[in-house]
Amino acid sequence: NGKIISARSHESHHLFDVVYNSKSELKATIVSSDTHGTNQFNYAILNAFGYQFTPRYAKFKHRFLREFNVNYEESVTLSLARDINWKLIESEWENITKIFLSLGMRTVQQSTLVKKLCSYPKKNATMRALAEYNRVFKCLHMLDYADGKELRQVIQESLNRGEQLQG
């Protein structure tokens, strides 16, 4: 499945639509991309529809250290650099589920939704809650990615196949 997008449009704003609207009999459960397929909502959106989002990040170490504190004293320990704001997610859960329903019923395209969310003031609670919910899945993926050599290889092979098809 493919979609032609404007050169001014970020490919991450179309990832869900391409996967969800695929007419193939083979249904993807894992969606890989490079850094350009990521945004502050894709982990949450794809997870809501049963997809595992597994991007390969450029400069992974820098991104990892933005999300996690690593302590090397007696033994290596990890902690979130910033706690997940579960209260915000819970308070906006009804709005988040409405977003997911709109996408699932195809009443809105992901690109339209992301543009609208990003046009809100930074203090918009729904946008912040969805981004915070997204962080949950992003952090889980980053831990799996950092810990799993096999996962990293599978993601890289998947991206290489995609590049071969485009070339």
One Martini backbone bead per residue (centre of mass of N, CA, C, O) as a GRO file, in nm:
protein
  167
    1ASN     BB    1   0.099   0.033   0.019
    2GLY     BB    2   0.028   0.373  -0.084
    3LYS     BB    3   0.133   0.731  -0.077
    4ILE     BB    4   0.101   1.049  -0.192
    5ILE     BB    5   0.306   1.321  -0.095
    6SER     BB    6   0.408   1.602   0.000
    7ALA     BB    7   0.711   1.761   0.042
    8ARG     BB    8   0.582   1.920   0.306
    9SER     BB    9   0.522   1.642   0.423
   10HIS     BB   10   0.519   1.433   0.686
   11GLU     BB   11   0.539   1.092   0.695
   12SER     BB   12   0.425   1.043   0.991
   13HIS     BB   13   0.126   1.157   0.912
   14HIS     BB   14   0.073   0.864   0.727
   15LEU     BB   15   0.129   0.582   0.850
   16PHE     BB   16  -0.142   0.478   0.951
   17ASP     BB   17  -0.305   0.496   0.686
   18VAL     BB   18  -0.134   0.296   0.525
   19VAL     BB   19  -0.178   0.052   0.711
   20TYR     BB   20  -0.495   0.058   0.767
   21ASN     BB   21  -0.567   0.083   0.435
   22SER     BB   22  -0.489  -0.186   0.358
   23LYS     BB   23  -0.568  -0.446   0.100
   24SER     BB   24  -0.419  -0.666   0.206
   25GLU     BB   25  -0.412  -0.993   0.325
   26LEU     BB   26  -0.169  -0.891   0.466
   27LYS     BB   27  -0.123  -0.827   0.808
   28ALA     BB   28   0.012  -0.607   0.998
   29THR     BB   29   0.190  -0.581   1.332
   30ILE     BB   30   0.457  -0.452   1.227
   31VAL     BB   31   0.610  -0.120   1.235
   32SER     BB   32   0.854   0.022   1.033
   33SER     BB   33   1.107   0.283   1.064
   34ASP     BB   34   1.241   0.565   1.057
   35THR     BB   35   1.265   0.868   1.195
   36HIS     BB   36   1.043   0.988   0.988
   37GLY     BB   37   0.802   0.801   1.131
   38THR     BB   38   0.812   0.997   1.369
   39ASN     BB   39   0.615   1.103   1.653
   40GLN     BB   40   0.405   1.209   1.928
   41PHE     BB   41   0.170   0.961   1.827
   42ASN     BB   42   0.232   0.676   1.684
   43TYR     BB   43   0.245   0.475   1.911
   44ALA     BB   44  -0.046   0.510   2.016
   45ILE     BB   45  -0.206   0.468   1.757
   46LEU     BB   46  -0.096   0.190   1.674
   47ASN     BB   47  -0.161   0.043   1.941
   48ALA     BB   48  -0.477   0.081   1.931
   49PHE     BB   49  -0.459  -0.121   1.650
   50GLY     BB   50  -0.228  -0.359   1.704
   51TYR     BB   51   0.045  -0.217   1.667
   52GLN     BB   52   0.395  -0.235   1.632
   53PHE     BB   53   0.628   0.012   1.691
   54THR     BB   54   0.965   0.001   1.506
   55PRO     BB   55   1.192   0.214   1.512
   56ARG     BB   56   1.479   0.370   1.371
   57TYR     BB   57   1.722   0.557   1.522
   58ALA     BB   58   1.886   0.827   1.504
   59LYS     BB   59   2.074   0.875   1.757
   60PHE     BB   60   1.985   0.684   1.997
   61LYS     BB   61   2.146   0.763   2.251
   62HIS     BB   62   2.029   1.051   2.275
   63ARG     BB   63   1.732   0.966   2.299
   64PHE     BB   64   1.760   0.783   2.543
   65LEU     BB   65   1.884   1.012   2.737
   66ARG     BB   66   1.612   1.179   2.733
   67GLU     BB   67   1.434   0.940   2.879
   68PHE     BB   68   1.697   0.844   3.048
   69ASN     BB   69   1.850   0.746   3.340
   70VAL     BB   70   2.197   0.669   3.409
   71ASN     BB   71   2.337   0.451   3.656
   72TYR     BB   72   2.689   0.346   3.751
   73GLU     BB   73   2.692   0.250   4.000
   74GLU     BB   74   2.730  -0.047   4.136
   75SER     BB   75   2.491  -0.048   3.921
   76VAL     BB   76   2.286  -0.053   3.659
   77THR     BB   77   2.045   0.214   3.628
   78LEU     BB   78   1.708   0.294   3.548
   79SER     BB   79   1.528   0.600   3.460
   80LEU     BB   80   1.317   0.828   3.422
   81ALA     BB   81   1.352   1.157   3.343
   82ARG     BB   82   1.028   1.154   3.322
   83ASP     BB   83   0.741   1.117   3.436
   84ILE     BB   84   0.445   0.983   3.400
   85ASN     BB   85   0.127   1.144   3.332
   86TRP     BB   86  -0.144   0.982   3.437
   87LYS     BB   87  -0.351   1.204   3.506
   88LEU     BB   88  -0.367   1.330   3.228
   89ILE     BB   89  -0.455   1.083   3.072
   90GLU     BB   90  -0.711   1.026   3.238
   91SER     BB   91  -0.850   1.311   3.193
   92GLU     BB   92  -0.824   1.254   2.851
   93TRP     BB   93  -0.939   0.974   2.760
   94GLU     BB   94  -1.197   1.046   2.604
   95ASN     BB   95  -1.049   1.209   2.380
   96ILE     BB   96  -0.859   0.985   2.289
   97THR     BB   97  -1.083   0.784   2.202
   98LYS     BB   98  -1.203   0.972   1.987
   99ILE     BB   99  -0.959   0.972   1.807
  100PHE     BB  100  -0.949   0.667   1.755
  101LEU     BB  101  -1.235   0.646   1.637
  102SER     BB  102  -1.194   0.836   1.397
  103LEU     BB  103  -0.976   0.663   1.266
  104GLY     BB  104  -1.130   0.387   1.257
  105MET     BB  105  -1.381   0.526   1.089
  106ARG     BB  106  -1.257   0.733   0.877
  107THR     BB  107  -1.324   1.057   0.951
  108VAL     BB  108  -1.003   1.078   0.971
  109GLN     BB  109  -0.694   1.175   0.905
  110GLN     BB  110  -0.390   1.173   1.033
  111SER     BB  111  -0.281   1.437   0.910
  112THR     BB  112  -0.512   1.616   1.012
  113LEU     BB  113  -0.488   1.553   1.312
  114VAL     BB  114  -0.192   1.638   1.359
  115LYS     BB  115  -0.220   1.928   1.264
  116LYS     BB  116  -0.432   2.006   1.470
  117LEU     BB  117  -0.279   1.937   1.730
  118CYS     BB  118  -0.022   2.121   1.654
  119SER     BB  119  -0.199   2.397   1.649
  120TYR     BB  120  -0.215   2.398   1.926
  121PRO     BB  121  -0.155   2.486   2.210
  122LYS     BB  122   0.080   2.357   2.431
  123LYS     BB  123  -0.159   2.348   2.666
  124ASN     BB  124  -0.309   2.123   2.549
  125ALA     BB  125  -0.434   1.848   2.701
  126THR     BB  126  -0.478   1.639   2.475
  127MET     BB  127  -0.205   1.658   2.339
  128ARG     BB  128  -0.034   1.595   2.594
  129ALA     BB  129  -0.168   1.320   2.660
  130LEU     BB  130  -0.100   1.175   2.396
  131ALA     BB  131   0.206   1.218   2.420
  132GLU     BB  132   0.231   1.072   2.691
  133TYR     BB  133   0.118   0.800   2.598
  134ASN     BB  134   0.336   0.760   2.383
  135ARG     BB  135   0.581   0.739   2.580
  136VAL     BB  136   0.527   0.461   2.685
  137PHE     BB  137   0.589   0.310   2.409
  138LYS     BB  138   0.859   0.437   2.350
  139CYS     BB  139   1.011   0.336   2.601
  140LEU     BB  140   0.966   0.037   2.554
  141HIS     BB  141   1.110   0.027   2.283
  142MET     BB  142   1.387   0.136   2.373
  143LEU     BB  143   1.447  -0.097   2.563
  144ASP     BB  144   1.428  -0.323   2.355
  145TYR     BB  145   1.638  -0.207   2.157
  146ALA     BB  146   1.881  -0.193   2.356
  147ASP     BB  147   1.853  -0.515   2.437
  148GLY     BB  148   1.798  -0.609   2.114
  149LYS     BB  149   1.973  -0.730   1.862
  150GLU     BB  150   1.755  -0.875   1.695
  151LEU     BB  151   1.564  -0.638   1.666
  152ARG     BB  152   1.759  -0.451   1.518
  153GLN     BB  153   1.798  -0.640   1.274
  154VAL     BB  154   1.502  -0.660   1.180
  155ILE     BB  155   1.460  -0.361   1.131
  156GLN     BB  156   1.687  -0.324   0.925
  157GLU     BB  157   1.586  -0.533   0.719
  158SER     BB  158   1.313  -0.401   0.668
  159LEU     BB  159   1.428  -0.131   0.561
  160ASN     BB  160   1.593  -0.251   0.330
  161ARG     BB  161   1.352  -0.366   0.172
  162GLY     BB  162   1.209  -0.096   0.129
  163GLU     BB  163   1.442   0.039  -0.029
  164GLN     BB  164   1.448  -0.167  -0.264
  165LEU     BB  165   1.157  -0.109  -0.365
  166GLN     BB  166   1.217   0.202  -0.429
  167GLY     BB  167   1.483   0.164  -0.621
   0.00000   0.00000   0.00000
